[in-house]
Amino acid sequence: MSTTIDSIPTTFEPGTPGYEAARAGFDLSAIPAPELAVSARDEADVAAAVRFAAERGMPLGVRTTGHGPVRGADGGVLVDTRALSWVTVDPTGRTAVVGGGATWTPVLAACAPSGLIPLCGSSPDVGVASYTMGGGLSPLGRLHGWAADMVRRVRLVTADGEVRDVTADSDPELFAAVRGGGGNLGIATELEFDLVPGDAMYGGGLFQPGECAPELLATFGRVTASAPDALSLSVAFVTFPDLDVVPAPLRGRYVAHLRVTFVGAPAEAERLIAPLRAVATPILDSVRPLPVLEFGTIHGDPARPQPVSSGGTVLPAWDDAAIEVLLGDIGPATPHMLELRHLGGALARPAAVQDCVGHRDAAFNVFTSAYPGPAFADAARLQTAFHQRLLPWSGGRSLFNFTSRPDGGPIDPRAVFEPATLARLQQVKAAVDPQGLFRPGVAIAAPALAGVSA
Ligand SMILES: Cc1cc2nc3c(=O)[nH]c(=O)nc-3n(C[C@H](O)[C@H](O)[C@H](O)COP(=O)(O)OP(=O)(O)OC[C@H]3O[C@@H](n4cnc5c(N)ncnc54)[C@H](O)[C@@H]3O)c2cc1C
């Protein structure tokens, strides 16, 4: 008997109340257009929606917050996981169990009383499941590794509609694939992962005039070359809009935003970043002892839903010629933000239980992102041209979670995974989703279908 979803009252068709809320999230540039949007109330709803789509050969997409590209749902079924938002923390075992629709905000809140913290990314508004399954690059990553490395268990609804508790013991290959392979293997309804100490953090943002970019970047290169794993640095060059939501000193200004995360004594952090501080008098300085709950203020990512156009790539090493390309791209008139994150440290070391995070050995992540403004219409073209100029150094490689084409076009998974990792992922895909039901932004095809998604 074929599966029906009539019994799920939170299933919405176009034009019905609930449809818009179920499909629209943070990024308003690519809102999916499903025939049915299922706001799953629990794991059983997720499984029913998957079976419903699979039995009818309908496209299927997944959406938690809409921070990433939500692909695959047009003309088919969209599963909205937000109601699966439970969070429990075990302070003694230093672990957390969270629903597949949770964001980092409640996880940080649940961790704070015990002085623990997850390997959350720059924005606490992002969904835990997709972020973690896509690798998960945290400002604490240089000290502790990728968020995917911390996972103990993933509860996954696979393409056959079955629910699997996936661990290193239950299914080693699927466990490896789901930690780095993103949403290609199924829909996560629950994750269990390790937490790390969060009671000795120091960090925040240091804003300097954008005109100091050449000296600041040169200093950034020297400081990161000898930085201990406890220090994570990134720098973004951005022209802030002249809006009330922006702190007054930054409104309408082109600035360099240095982001500092350190675990250890404040005096040691200050010693390490002193050369960067010396470049220019700060316009704004929020570097301080950092409570767990304020982790999101290090980067201060935008929270308001709006159209976004972005692109990312990695650099294998510091190279002055590549930095010249960055310098050529930034300036007060550039419509996109350009961010350089230092990687390395524990990010470059193997996970205790091998996973499928691509490009662990990259030295820097280069990310561009544009939000609506006077030159937004040009943003995709300019970002694409910039990332092309970086090709001699980047080789077009990128991290799963930072892979999106500014023009919204399809992504070749060979850009995201080394050949051996991609071959491993394709084998697992062939075993659990041979028809390619799950097709996230970086879609992996089973070997028989290889070439379809690239
Ligand atoms: C402002 C901002 C800051 C960011 N900072 C970081 C960062 O510091 N480090 C980092 O690594 N990444 C970062 N990212 C990238 C982010 O991790 C990815 O975009 C991620 O996919 C967002 O997941 P989501 O669930 O919030 O978004 P959604 O758009 O809801 O989901 C994106 C895709 O993820 C998959 N997915 C979502 N939920 C599930 C689920 N329960 N099970 C299976 N698949 C699912 C689906 O394929 C879905 O289409 C950032 C993104 C933004 C916009």
The ligand as a Gaussian input file, in Angstrom:
#p B3LYP/6-31G(d) Opt

LIG

0 1
 C       25.488000      33.690000       7.932000
 C       26.068000      32.296000       7.720000
 C       27.140000      31.885000       8.499000
 C       27.690000      30.617000       8.334000
 N       28.781000      30.238000       9.081000
 C       29.309000      29.015000       8.924000
 C       30.439000      28.605000       9.678000
 O       30.977000      29.359000      10.490000
 N       30.946000      27.366000       9.479000
 C       30.361000      26.480000       8.605000
 O       30.839000      25.353000       8.499000
 N       29.297000      26.844000       7.870000
 C       28.768000      28.073000       7.995000
 N       27.701000      28.462000       7.230000
 C       27.164000      27.528000       6.243000
 C       26.075000      26.642000       6.848000
 O       26.646000      25.717000       7.731000
 C       25.380000      25.899000       5.717000
 O       24.784000      26.826000       4.839000
 C       24.320000      24.928000       6.224000
 O       23.902000      24.091000       5.164000
 C       23.107000      25.644000       6.776000
 O       22.222000      24.691000       7.292000
 P       20.749000      25.104000       7.674000
 O       20.046000      23.881000       8.103000
 O       20.818000      26.240000       8.601000
 O       20.185000      25.651000       6.300000
 P       19.073000      25.082000       5.296000
 O       19.108000      26.037000       4.155000
 O       17.786000      24.899000       5.970000
 O       19.623000      23.704000       4.813000
 C       20.564000      23.642000       3.762000
 C       20.601000      22.218000       3.250000
 O       21.106000      21.399000       4.280000
 C       20.469000      20.133000       4.254000
 N       19.755000      19.910000       5.503000
 C       19.160000      20.811000       6.324000
 N       18.668000      20.207000       7.405000
 C       18.944000      18.890000       7.278000
 C       18.704000      17.732000       8.066000
 N       18.051000      17.780000       9.232000
 N       19.142000      16.523000       7.605000
 C       19.806000      16.432000       6.425000
 N       20.071000      17.490000       5.640000
 C       19.642000      18.697000       6.069000
 C       19.544000      20.141000       3.062000
 O       20.209000      19.663000       1.941000
 C       19.259000      21.617000       2.911000
 O       18.815000      21.932000       1.633000
 C       27.138000      29.736000       7.375000
 C       26.057000      30.151000       6.584000
 C       25.531000      31.427000       6.752000
 C       24.389000      31.864000       5.867000

